[in-house]
Amino acid sequence: MSNSTPSSSRRREWQTFLLLTVVLIPLLSVMTVAGYGFIVWFLQMIFGPPGHVS
C-alpha cells in the first residue's frame, strides 16, 4: 500500500491539477496554434498565398 497520508495525497492531487490547468494546457494550446500558424506561413512561402485561379 501507500505510505502517504490522505491529506498528503489530496495535496498532491491539487498540485497536479493546478499544474495541468494553469501551466500545461495553456502552454500546449499556444504551441498548437503557433505550430499551425508556422505551417501555414511556411506553405505560403512555398506555394504562394491563396487567391483566385483563372
N, C-alpha and C positions, 0 to 999 in steps of 0.2 A: 504494500500500500504506500501511500504518500506520507512524507513526514511534515508536510505543510499544514499549518492550522487553517481553519476555514476563513479567517479574516485575511490571512496572507494570500490565500488562493483568490479570494474575491478582489483584493487589491491588485494582484497580478492581472486578473481578467480586465479590470478597469483600465490599467495601464496599456494593455494590449489593445483594447477597444479604442482608447484615445489616440494611440499611435496610428492605428488604421484610419480612423475617421479624420484626424487633424493633419496628418503628415502624408501617409502613403497614398490614399485615394486621391486627394487633390494633386499630389505630385504626378501620379500616373495619368490623371486626366489631362494635365497641362502637357506632359510629354507626348501623349497620344495626339492631341490637337496640333502640337508643334511638329511632330513627325509627319502627320498628314499634310500640313502646310508646306513642309520642306519637299515632300514627294511631288506635290502639285507644282511648286515653283521649279523644281528640277526638270520635270516633264515638260513644262512650258519653255524652258531654255532649250530643250532638245527639239520639240515638235512645234513650238510656237504657241501663242495664246489661242484659245478657241475663238472662232469667228465664222463669218459667212463663207461658205464654199460654193463657188459658182460653177 
